[in-house]
């Protein structure tokens, strides 16, 4: 609902209660720290978000197996914060830690693995390392095509991401092709006035002027 101050108050009450009943409540305490980090992340208070995510990681690391999905989720969260702070290379190191865990516990075509590859692709994209970004975006597309319905919006997002890579390296015909795929899926899966549809149409107009 965007009422972050109320969320923080509730999580702080939960933390106070959980800390009185340790160690049996450690997993819940770590999850609550993680949730608190997400609130501050949404508020763009990234240093505070990091401090809570790191508290969660510390507990998860000491009390969960090294390949636990909650640990991978926390690594992804930290990576997301570093990416938003402009520390993209540092973000990649955390996203890669999440990928290492997911590769051990998930099938090769699991959407969560695809989402983690996408995070890495975005970080490289933000660094203008387009060949590396493209290689990860292509992995994402392969996974999403195997694991998601043909008209799933995430599949369209994947086509759109690849389209922008080709636009950035001035391969405009390929860019237009990927944008068309994205538009086709968005038009099947979203309301006609959805901003994603308008966004892809605008992208296509920009690219057509370059051809």
Beta strands, then each sheet from edge to edge (+ up, - down):
end
